[in-house]
Amino acid sequence: MTLGPVGQQILTKLGTAFAPLALEVSDESSLHHGHAGADPWGESHFRVRIVAEAFRAKSRVERHRMVNAVLAEELRNRVHALAIEATAPK
């Protein structure tokens, strides 16, 4: 699946902020069509899988807060839901 402008912005911001070893951003908006908070134009629900050294020794809550802080503008404006899988390298 090709990401739209919001998905690309999420990918760029996370890549810049965390220099991840692995990063995957998926637009899951089509799975939520018609639900409350779903934008009829899409790009409202995303899943992020990220592996970065910055997450080492951080709790799950701390890792999520770090990602949410980087994406604060998107979460405030267009993104209704963000599923986060953030881990440190093994």
N, C-alpha and C positions, 0 to 999 in steps of 0.2 A: 504494500500500500504506500502511496506517495503522500507525504505530509503536506498540508496546506501551510499558509503563512504563519499561523499561530503555532502549529507543531514545529515548524522550522525554527521559530524564535525560541521555543522551549529547548530544542536541541542545541542551538547556538549558545544560549545563556548557560545551560548546565555544562556544556563542554568547556566554555571559557572559565567558569567559576571553579570547577573541580578537576580539570584535566583528567578525566576518567580513563581507566583501562578498558572499560566497556560501557556503552551507553546505547539504550534503545528507547525510542519514544513511539508509542502507538496511539493512534487516534481511535478511540472506542465509541465515538459519538453515535455512530449508526446503531449501536446496541441499545441506546437510550432514547431513540427517537420517540417523541410523544410524552416522555416523562417530564415531571416538573424540573425546571432548570435547564432542560435541553434547548439549545439554541436551534431554531429551524434551519440555520445556515451551516450547522455542524461546528466542528472544532470546539466543543464544550466539555468533552470527557476524554481524558488521556490516562495512559499507563506509562510510567517511567521505570525502567530497570537500569540502575547505574552502579558501577563498581569503581570506587575511588579510594585512594589512600586517606583522603580527608575524613573518611568515616571510621577509621580505625579507633578503637576504644570509645566509641560513641554509642549511646543507647539508641534503640529504635526510634524513640521520641526525638532525641537530639538530631538524628539523621534526617528525619522527616521535617523538623523545623528548619534545618539548613537548606533543604531543597525548597521548602515553601518560602523562605526568605528571598532566595534568588528569583523565584517566580511570583513574587508578591503582586506585581503589576498585572500579570496575566490572570492570577486568581481573583484579583479585585474587579477585573473588567470582563473577560470573555470566558475563562475556564470555570466551569461549575464543579467539576469533580476531577481529582488527580489521585490515582492509585500509585503508590511509591514503593518500590523495592530497591532499597539503598543498602549496599554492603561494602565492606573493605575487602581488598584482595586476600585470598587465602594463601 
